[in-house]
Amino acid sequence: MNLSREIAVHLPYLRRFARALCGSQKSGDAYVVATLEALVADPDAFPPNMSPKVGLYHLFMTSWSSIRLNTEAAPDDEISAAQRNISLLTPRSRQAFLLRTVEGFSVADAAAILGATEDEVEALVTEAGREIAERVATDVLIIEDESLIAQDIEFIARDLGHRIIGVARTHQEAVELAARKRPGLILADIQLADGSSGLNAVNEMLESFDAPVIFITAFPERLLTGERPEPAFLISKPYKVDTVKATISQALFFERKASRAA
């Protein structure tokens, strides 16, 4: 299979990335075209030590960083809340954040695409999380029966600039807290102190209001049931702090209802 066929399957995803990075599909497509034209002009420019997808994104970032095209921003009514959030990030952190959380690249692949170290990529994603939190800081409900883990999660959320409305150890506590103080984000375990289910508690809450949910659990297989809510954001225990930070930022990045900090 030749190079053109190998990269062709990745072009729809590159266009998605380009749109998020540039702020409009027209601008993004202009950079994608410039990348492909540069590759046609010099096929040897494709990095031989990278996979087709990683190499394609690497070339795109080279074009994006070195070429200034005459493009137009999308009208405000065509820009989603997520695009507005990402447009406010500094360029380097925006790139790292999109590569990791939207495109799903590993830290190593994102580093190769950006020509950075893995430590630099992780720092940029954390920076993006803080920048997003400054604009969409919200009230967080933690559902966790292990006190040390609850304290750790609380520290992580506070470090990103969010407010903690409470920590619930049981289904009943969680539902009562949510009824009194509607959270903008829920961080939930699924097996709680009294044998009750954090999943059931979340299902009950979401009958009354909408909020992004991140499940942090040692039993991820219990969420693979097809029941609502679907686990769009799922972290397995033991977790890494950077993973929790990035997932919180990703959840709020795509959530229009997160409340702005006072």
Phi, psi and omega in degrees: 000132182278171186298320183300321179287326181293325181271341184301322183292342182263353184297320178301323180287325177295321177297321176298313179298316182296321179296315180295323182288320186267339178099350176204155180293324181298313180295315180299315181296326179298320178287326176297315178299317179298322178296314181293322178296320179295323180290321177296319181292328182216082181301333181289351179288343180290126183297120185289341183265010181243152174293160181307317182290313181297317179297321179297314180294324178297315178295321178299315181295326176297315178296315183297325183279337188249346183244135174248106183267153177275088183241163181247142176285152178288147175302152183304323184284356177255000182260126180284166177301321180298317181294323177296317179301313185290330182292341181273352180281153173297149189306313186293317179291328177298316180299310182297318181298314181294318180297320183279312191264331180264312182275342174077021177289149173291165178301318181297316180291319178299321178296319178296319180297319184271351184067040183234174174273163178296322178297321179295320179296314180298321178294322180293321179294319177297318178299318178298320178300318179292321179295319177295317182298326179299333184257335181230035177303141187217173179272128187248132172254127178254126177247101187201129185266348178267115190299320182294320178292318179300318179295320180295315179296320178299317179298318180298313181295318178296323181296333177275356177099010181270162181255136180262121180270347178159163176240125180251138180257346182225167176305310184297316179299319182296314182295319180293318178298316181295327180291324181281321185225096184300113181284152173266352178204139179239127175248113193230135164275167180249343177246114189252175192302319185266015182086359179281174187248126174294330177296315178295322178297316179296316178304318180294318179299316186287357170285339184254333181204166179252139175198147176294145182234133173242119177270128177240106193212153173273358183235061183299333182296337180289347180265355181270055184246350183082001180279155176282141358276144177293139185282073179297328180234111186224125179239130179269141172274145357288143185253164173259141181304316182297327178294317179296315180300313182295322181290320175301313180297319179296316181299317181283331177301322182264001185255118183285339189268358179300133186275140179287143180296144179286000000 
